[in-house]
Amino acid sequence: MPTWSFRSRASADPKANNGKLRLLLITFVAYLLISPVVMLLLELLSIRVYLLSSFCWFLISSEVFAPQIRGTTWWNRIQWIKLWGWIVVIYIVTERFNAVLA
């Protein structure tokens, strides 16, 4: 006889994953709106710093709010966004590396 628990029941609910998507989007958009103001006050605002810090925040928040069912459509799209984000990070780092060597 299989055991039943609330945790296993909640993880199988696809609506619970939609709530996680909503939390992910709320935290990420809030960061995108608040961080330029903070960076401007600290005199650190530049496009590169903003993009890199936003990507780091996106990586953190996507892992915190990851769905328990990994096959969802929005999670697959998040993985593609992460891949493109890493490509941009590699481009920025190599550009800075070449500027230091030149």
Secondary structure, DSSP 8 states (H G I E B T S, - for coil): -----HHHHHHT-HHHHHHHHHHHHHHHHHHHHHHHHHHHHTT---HHHHHHHHHHHHHHHHHHT--SSTT-HHHHHHHHHHHHHHHHHHHHHHHHHHHHH-
